[in-house]
């Protein structure tokens, strides 16, 4: 068992799969010589060589087009987009081409590729480099969507994504890169679409993703001091979505809160609220509540960014009010 940072876990997960499968290749801006702008690919060039770890021009269209073509020709490419915000520049390739190829070829062509990208706020990068965009990818049929919260999950879910026969958008949260956690030795592979119950409790279910998971856990600990037992679920992936774990928890607690960094309008929590209401209405003892970022461009100023992104205090306050 080793303790790794979240960023080092990215390199370990990629290395595990490149060692196992020679068809796995990595391309992106500064992923080779520089080891990645967030140092998530350090050491991979030296270990696997320039044929399999390649720097690209500053062009998200080129990166996504290259990995699409590579996947069509038998490789399992990983493409890194420096910031998730830059998905906007290549969205036609991702949403109209990559996502639809298996369907439009009647299954004759599959695209086993992974788009890795740094997501989310908290690092003072401003409105064009701080967005949390899981809901964009979740809305496109044909894309799988993963967002790990711990170093161990980074390794296991990245391996699962690389081995998957369909395109996966893999969101790595910038605010988590420096965080550390224990990662088991040996090969780690997690199935996509498997949520985890991180804290069991009887009163309310709190569902979170990526950087909101540690905040949800901290809030649950504080809520316990007020006599409220909050169960915490880390979704880990949005597509596929582990509704079985979600339903089992809500059937026990009869209440649900979602904590999401997406802007409030059409965030992933709204979809979960809809699913739970449709399937489990009579199990609920109160309204589903959502803790979100407001529907605004994310500020760069420290105080304003902290105010916009869901905080432990806001989670606690929201849960206490709904329980009351």
Secondary structure as UniProt FT lines:
FT   STRAND          2..5
FT   HELIX           6..20
FT   TURN            22..23
FT   STRAND          24..28
FT   TURN            29..30
FT   TURN            33..34
FT   TURN            37..38
FT   TURN            42..43
FT   HELIX           44..48
FT   TURN            50..52
FT   STRAND          53..55
FT   HELIX           60..72
FT   TURN            73..74
FT   STRAND          76..83
FT   HELIX           84..90
FT   HELIX           92..98
FT   TURN            99..100
FT   HELIX           101..104
FT   TURN            105..107
FT   STRAND          114..119
FT   TURN            127..128
FT   HELIX           134..138
FT   TURN            141..142
FT   STRAND          144..146
FT   HELIX           151..163
FT   STRAND          168..173
FT   HELIX           174..176
FT   TURN            177..178
FT   STRAND          180..183
FT   TURN            192..193
FT   STRAND          196..199
FT   STRAND          204..208
FT   HELIX           211..225
FT   TURN            226..227
FT   STRAND          230..234
FT   STRAND          237..239
FT   HELIX           243..253
FT   STRAND          256..263
FT   TURN            265..266
FT   HELIX           268..280
FT   HELIX           281..283
FT   STRAND          289..293
FT   HELIX           302..308
FT   HELIX           312..323
//
